[in-house]
Amino acid sequence: MTYLRRHGYHVRGVDIKYPDFGNSDADEFMLADLRSFEECREAVKGVDEVYNLAADMGGIGYISGAHASITFNNTMISAQMLKAAFDARVERFLFSSSACVYPQHLQDVPSVIPLKEEDAFPAAPEEGYGLEKLYTEKLCQYFTEDYGFPTRSVRFHNVYGPLGTYDGGKEKAPAAICRKIARTPDGGTIDIWGDGQQTRSFMYVDDCVEGIYRIMQSDHHGPLNLGTDELVSISGLVDLVAEVSGKTIHKAFDLSKPQGVRGRNSDNTRLREVLGWEPLIHLREGLQPTYRWINEQIQQAQAAQADAAPRQAAE
């Protein structure tokens, strides 16, 4: 929202709840449940461009254990927002897809070959979340082909940064690791889901916002990867966060926890061809403000609890 306003847009933000952290920077903010078609219609009324970023999602622990609710909620949101935007004659519609659309068998080793857009077929996406994303990509394609409706589909690869969820079960790996290290004393041990050898690439939120805008303004209708190609293991990610924190951290691996695919990385060849640009912020650089912000939230929460304890005892 901030980025669009800086580019001269009047922005309407829509969500089922107010932001968890900070305030919305939108010119107007609407509370709406986008599983309702009528509320989708209200959300897009009088709008020129729709950035449909709404989704029921979270980290691997959440999306691997809630297939029914995630698939239902996201199907309702995605399909109805697309139809409402089409009916409202919106000029451009952007759908937030995911790297979870890629076949599982292409991601079964840590040293994964970067995934190209055409690798999504023959299809074998991640159950639930990934399946809905792939289906809606095709629905956007059909609306473009059949009705001439300008759509964009962006396959995000692991976005992280400040002001994001870092606790409660829906956080992604960078935020979860930042939280664990922030709560752990120097020389302490944190638990890691899996053996730590699974690999991913991670994109800082500022690059994500820049990429979304560039893709929306382009004339490319097919799906595009949006991520970095800086591959890192989860164990390596822990090392980077520990370095940023200034702590010595030991690792305990929990093989009973879900860890997702063994390896996933973004091939940015087509992104560079279409935009002449790709995400530029290295992981070590992006982790610095991310860890700093999460650590501040935790310190503030601990201070508030400490202040509340004497009052509770007195009562």
C-alpha positions, 0 to 999 in steps of 0.5 A: 500500500505504501509503495502504491501511494508513493507512486500516486495511487489512491489505495483501498486496502481490504482484509478480514481483520485490521493489520496485526502490526502497525497501521494500514497505509491505505487511503481507505480500509475495508473490513470484508470476508472475501469468501462472500461474493457480495463482499468481493463486489464491494471490495472492487467497486470503483477500482482500476487495478486489483492486487489479490494478495488475500489467502489462507496460508502459513508455514509448512506446519499449517499448510500441511495440516489444514488441507480442507479449510485452506483449499475451500477458503482460498478457492472461494476468495480467488475465484470470486475475486476474479469474477467480481473484478471482471464484472466490475471491468477492472483494468488489471487483475493480479493473482498471488500464486505460489512456488507450491504449484511445482511438482513434488518429484522435482523438489526431492533433493536439497541440490534442486535444479531451479524451477522454471515456469513451464515445470508446473506441468505435468502437474503434481502440486503440493496438496491443498494450498498448491493445488488451489493456486495452480487451478486458479492460475489456469482460471486466470488464463481462461478469463484472459483467453476467453474474455480478454480480461488482463490477468497476472499470476505471480509465483512467490518464493518464500517472502519474509521481512518486518511486520510479518507473522512471527508466532502462532503457527502461521509464520514462515521459516525466517520469522520462526528462526528469528523468533527462536533465536531472539528468545534464546540466550547466547550459547543456547539451543533451538529446535529445527524442523527436519534435518536442516538440510532442506533448501529454499530461496527467500525473498525480502518483502521490499523486493517482493513489492517492487516485483509485484508492481513491475509485473502488474505494469508489464504486458505478460499474462502467463505465470512468473516466478518472483523470488531470489535464486540464492539457495540456502539450507535451513541449517544455513539460514539458522547460522545467518540469523545467529550471525545477525543476532550476535549469538552463538546458537546450537541446533537440535533437529526434530525429524518428527516435524514436517519439513516440506520438499527437500529443495526448492529454488527459483529460476528467474530467467523469464522474470529477467526477460520480461522485466529486465529486473529481478530481486536484488536484496541478499538474504543476509542483508534482509535478515538484519531488519527482520531480526531486529524488528522481531527481537524488538517485538519479543523484548517489548512483550517480555517487558510488558509481562514483567510489568504485569506480574507484580500487579497480578500478584498484588491482586 
